[in-house]
């Protein structure tokens, strides 16, 4: 098991994430990570959760601090480890269709029609959110940001998708 980042460091990261949401007029971020090459594609999820997985993960992070973040891990047997290393209050298996789990969470907290920033997710997943069964996320952000730039003066927009 790896060491956790300090409480102060995690608070700093969440403050940067929320500042980015405010500047981009986003109600929340949907952050994706997968194993990629040597877990490099997990950097965005790891940055806010301290959870470094070998499989896909989705983090729903709201601008509103009263809405608890939720981390959906790709394999059910990875839930205990994620809960051990992360302070994210809601950690669950994302199921066989994680888009439905994410869309259900967005609906449950009143963000189903909100403007959301998608980080590290390709356009096909955004389309899945829009038609994710009975739970529809109505609006998807046009902005896809790189988290590495959060600490800089202005985040770079690396792609755009139509809402």
VORO-250079 format. One record per residue: x, y, z of N, C-alpha, C in turn; chain. Coordinates in steps of 0.02 Angstrom, whole numbers, always signed. Layout:
BEGIN
    n.px    n.py    n.pz   ca.px   ca.py   ca.pz    c.px    c.py    c.pz  kette
       X       Y       Z       X       Y       Z       X       Y       Z      A
...
//
This chain:
BEGIN
    n.px    n.py    n.pz   ca.px   ca.py   ca.pz    c.px    c.py    c.pz  kette
     +42     -59      +0      +0      +0      +0     +44     +62      +0      A
     +24    +112     -36     +62    +174     -39     +39    +224     +14      A
     +81    +272     +28     +63    +324     +76      +8    +369     +49      A
     -32    +395     +94     -83    +443     +75     -53    +512     +70      A
     -84    +553     +28     -66    +623     +29     -94    +653     +93      A
     -64    +706    +117     -87    +737    +179    -157    +767    +170      A
    -191    +778    +225    -257    +809    +224    -252    +878    +191      A
    -200    +915    +209    -189    +981    +181    -179    +979    +105      A
    -140    +930     +82    -128    +924     +10    -192    +906     -27      A
    -231    +861      +0    -294    +843     -33    -343    +902     -33      A
    -344    +940     +21    -387    +999     +23    -365   +1050     -30      A
    -300   +1057     -39    -274   +1102     -91    -296   +1080    -160      A
    -292   +1015    -173    -311    +988    -238    -386    +997    -252      A
    -427    +983    -201    -499    +992    -210    -516   +1066    -219      A
    -480   +1110    -185    -492   +1182    -195    -474   +1202    -267      A
    -420   +1176    -293    -402   +1190    -363    -454   +1163    -411      A
    -479   +1102    -397    -530   +1073    -441    -594   +1115    -440      A
    -613   +1137    -381    -675   +1177    -376    -665   +1246    -406      A
    -605   +1273    -400    -591   +1337    -432    -596   +1331    -507      A
    -570   +1276    -535    -576   +1263    -607    -650   +1258    -627      A
    -690   +1223    -587    -761   +1217    -602    -795   +1286    -602      A
    -778   +1327    -553    -808   +1395    -551    -788   +1435    -613      A
    -724   +1433    -631    -700   +1472    -688    -730   +1448    -754      A
    -745   +1384    -759    -774   +1356    -820    -850   +1350    -817      A
    -879   +1376    -764    -952   +1374    -755    -978   +1302    -759      A
    -947   +1258    -720    -965   +1187    -718    -996   +1170    -650      A
   -1047   +1129    -650   -1077   +1107    -588   -1038   +1049    -558      A
   -1004   +1010    -600    -964    +955    -575    -916    +932    -628      A
    -870    +889    -607    -824    +855    -653    -838    +780    -651      A
    -834    +750    -709    -834    +677    -715    -764    +659    -738      A
    -727    +625    -694    -656    +611    -706    -647    +537    -718      A
    -612    +519    -772    -602    +449    -790    -528    +431    -784      A
    -516    +369    -766    -448    +342    -768    -451    +268    -784      A
    -399    +244    -820    -391    +172    -831    -316    +156    -828      A
    -299     +94    -837    -229     +75    -826    -182    +104    -876      A
    -202    +112    -938    -157    +140    -988     -92    +103    -989      A
     -37    +139    -994     +29    +111    -991     +57    +127    -922      A
     +71     +76    -883     +98     +85    -816     +55    +131    -773      A
     -10    +126    -781     -59    +165    -742     -58    +240    -757      A
     -26    +262    -810     -23    +333    -824     -92    +364    -834      A
    -139    +327    -860    -206    +354    -871    -246    +360    -806      A
    -217    +340    -750    -251    +347    -685    -233    +413    -651      A
    -188    +452    -680    -164    +512    -646    -220    +559    -625      A
    -270    +568    -667    -324    +615    -650    -366    +592    -591      A
    -385    +528    -590    -423    +501    -534    -380    +500    -471      A
    -320    +477    -478    -274    +473    -421    -263    +541    -389      A
    -259    +593    -430    -246    +661    -406    -297    +684    -355      A
    -360    +664    -364    -413    +685    -318    -435    +632    -268      A
    -414    +569    -278    -440    +515    -235    -386    +477    -196      A
    -324    +481    -218    -269    +441    -191    -277    +367    -207      A
    -324    +350    -252    -335    +280    -272    -304    +269    -341      A
    -259    +222    -345    -224    +206    -407    -241    +134    -426      A
    -283    +126    -476    -309     +60    -494    -278     +36    -559      A
    -288     -28    -574    -266     -57    -637    -322     -57    -689      A
    -382     -38    -669    -439     -40    -715    -475     +27    -715      A
    -529     +30    -752    -565     +94    -759    -598    +116    -694      A
    -599    +182    -685    -629    +215    -627    -662    +279    -650      A
    -716    +299    -617    -750    +361    -633    -763    +398    -567      A
    -744    +461    -565    -755    +503    -507    -805    +557    -525      A
    -858    +563    -486    -906    +618    -493    -890    +667    -437      A
    -866    +727    -457    -844    +777    -410    -883    +842    -421      A
    -923    +860    -372    -967    +919    -378    -933    +982    -355      A
    -953   +1038    -385    -931   +1103    -362    -959   +1117    -292      A
   -1020   +1095    -280   -1053   +1104    -215   -1023   +1055    -165      A
    -989   +1081    -115    -956   +1038     -65   -1005    +997     -24      A
   -1069   +1017     -24   -1120    +979     +13   -1137    +913     -23      A
   -1120    +908     -87   -1131    +847    -125   -1068    +805    -121      A
   -1072    +748     -89   -1013    +706     -80    -988    +678    -146      A
    -922    +678    -156    -895    +646    -216    -908    +571    -214      A
    -912    +541    -274    -923    +469    -280    -872    +441    -328      A
    -841    +386    -308    -792    +351    -350    -821    +283    -368      A
    -825    +270    -434    -849    +205    -458    -791    +167    -488      A
    -774    +111    -457    -717     +71    -479    -740     +18    -528      A
    -693      -5    -569    -711     -51    -623    -722    -123    -603      A
    -692    -144    -549    -700    -214    -528    -724    -215    -456      A
    -773    -257    -443    -804    -259    -376    -754    -278    -322      A
    -705    -320    -339    -656    -340    -288    -604    -286    -274      A
    -607    -230    -311    -561    -174    -298    -592    -122    -251      A
    -655    -130    -235    -689     -82    -190    -656     -80    -121      A
    -641    -136     -89    -611    -132     -23    -544     -94     -23      A
    -502    -106     -73    -438     -71     -77    -449      +4     -87      A
    -495     +22    -131    -510     +93    -142    -533    +127     -78      A
    -574     +92     -40    -598    +120     +23    -542    +127     +75      A
    -492     +84     +70    -437     +87    +117    -390    +146    +102      A
    -380    +163     +39    -331    +214     +22    -360    +283      +8      A
    -426    +287      -1    -456    +350     -21    -503    +378     +33      A
    -506    +444     +36    -553    +476     +82    -618    +495     +47      A
    -626    +477     -16    -689    +490     -51    -744    +453     -13      A
    -798    +487      +6    -848    +456     +50    -890    +402     +17      A
    -901    +406     -48    -941    +356     -83    -896    +320    -132      A
    -884    +256    -119    -844    +214    -163    -883    +150    -175      A
    -899    +139    -238    -940     +81    -257    -915     +51    -322      A
    -937      -9    -337    -924     -40    -401    -968      -5    -452      A
    -941     +12    -509    -978     +46    -562   -1026      +2    -600      A
   -1022     -63    -589   -1066    -109    -624   -1042    -124    -695      A
   -1084    -161    -731   -1065    -180    -800   -1077    -123    -849      A
   -1115     -73    -828   -1125     -13    -870   -1112     +48    -826      A
   -1049     +68    -819   -1033    +124    -775   -1067    +189    -795      A
   -1083    +198    -859   -1118    +259    -880   -1185    +264    -844      A
   -1219    +208    -836   -1283    +210    -799   -1273    +227    -726      A
   -1221    +200    -695   -1207    +215    -625   -1191    +289    -616      A
   -1151    +317    -661   -1133    +388    -658   -1194    +431    -670      A
   -1233    +414    -721   -1293    +453    -737   -1343    +451    -679      A
   -1349    +393    -647   -1394    +386    -589   -1371    +431    -532      A
   -1306    +433    -520   -1278    +477    -468   -1292    +550    -484      A
   -1280    +569    -546   -1294    +639    -566   -1367    +657    -555      A
   -1412    +612    -573   -1483    +623    -563   -1499    +628    -488      A
   -1472    +582    -449   -1487    +578    -377   -1468    +642    -340      A
   -1415    +675    -363   -1393    +736    -328   -1415    +800    -364      A
   -1460    +793    -412   -1487    +851    -447   -1443    +881    -500      A
   -1396    +843    -526   -1351    +868    -577   -1363    +837    -646      A
   -1419    +803    -654   -1434    +770    -717   -1436    +816    -777      A
   -1458    +878    -767   -1462    +926    -821   -1409    +979    -817      A
   -1360    +969    -775   -1309   +1020    -763   -1254   +1018    -815      A
   -1216   +1071    -817   -1157   +1075    -860   -1100   +1041    -822      A
   -1074    +988    -852   -1021    +949    -819    -958    +949    -862      A
    -901    +949    -829    -838    +944    -863    -817    +871    -865      A
    -797    +849    -924    -776    +779    -932    -701    +778    -940      A
    -667    +741    -897    -595    +738    -897    -573    +667    -911      A
    -536    +658    -966    -507    +593    -982    -554    +542   -1011      A
    -613    +563   -1033    -663    +517   -1060    -674    +533   -1133      A
    -676    +481   -1175    -688    +495   -1245    -760    +513   -1258      A
    -774    +539   -1317    -840    +564   -1334    -894    +510   -1332      A
    -876    +448   -1343    -926    +394   -1343    -957    +385   -1274      A
    -917    +393   -1220    -945    +387   -1153    -994    +442   -1139      A
    -979    +504   -1161   -1025    +560   -1154   -1091    +545   -1188      A
   -1088    +513   -1247   -1150    +495   -1281   -1188    +443   -1241      A
   -1152    +397   -1209   -1185    +347   -1166   -1221    +380   -1108      A
   -1191    +432   -1080   -1224    +467   -1025   -1290    +498   -1047      A
   -1292    +524   -1108   -1352    +557   -1133   -1408    +507   -1144      A
   -1391    +444   -1155   -1442    +393   -1167   -1435    +335   -1119      A
   -1411    +349   -1060   -1395    +297   -1011   -1457    +266    -979      A
   -1498    +231   -1018   -1557    +197    -990   -1608    +247    -965      A
   -1635    +235    -906   -1687    +278    -878   -1659    +342    -848      A
   -1594    +344    -837   -1562    +403    -808   -1525    +440    -863      A
   -1545    +501    -878   -1513    +539    -930   -1477    +600    -902      A
   -1416    +607    -920   -1380    +668    -904   -1390    +714    -965      A
   -1427    +768    -956   -1449    +809   -1011   -1395    +850   -1045      A
   -1348    +874   -1007   -1298    +919   -1037   -1228    +896   -1019      A
   -1186    +894   -1069   -1116    +876   -1058   -1075    +936   -1079      A
   -1026    +951   -1039    -984   +1010   -1051    -948   +1006   -1117      A
    -935   +1064   -1145    -895   +1068   -1205    -820   +1065   -1188      A
    -804   +1073   -1125    -734   +1079   -1105    -707   +1013   -1077      A
    -651    +993   -1104    -615    +936   -1077    -546    +961   -1057      A
    -532    +958    -993    -470    +988    -968    -419    +935    -947      A
    -357    +955    -948    -304    +914    -919    -294    +936    -847      A
    -298    +889    -801    -291    +907    -731    -221    +930    -714      A
    -171    +908    -752    -103    +928    -735     -97   +1004    -736      A
    -139   +1038    -773    -133   +1110    -780    -172   +1148    -726      A
    -205   +1113    -681    -247   +1147    -630    -207   +1194    -587      A
    -146   +1176    -572    -106   +1218    -529     -77   +1279    -565      A
     -84   +1281    -630     -59   +1337    -669    -112   +1392    -672      A
     -94   +1448    -702    -141   +1504    -703    -202   +1491    -745      A
    -196   +1453    -798    -256   +1439    -838    -252   +1368    -866      A
    -304   +1328    -856    -304   +1260    -883    -309   +1260    -958      A
    -279   +1210    -988    -282   +1205   -1061    -342   +1164   -1080      A
    -377   +1186   -1131    -431   +1146   -1160    -399   +1103   -1214      A
    -407   +1038   -1208    -374    +993   -1255    -421    +962   -1305      A
    -485    +969   -1295    -534    +942   -1343    -601    +975   -1330      A
    -644    +970   -1379    -712    +996   -1371    -761    +945   -1398      A
    -818    +940   -1364    -872    +898   -1389    -935    +939   -1383      A
    -981    +929   -1429   -1044    +966   -1427   -1089    +938   -1373      A
   -1124    +981   -1339   -1170    +959   -1286   -1233    +932   -1316      A
//
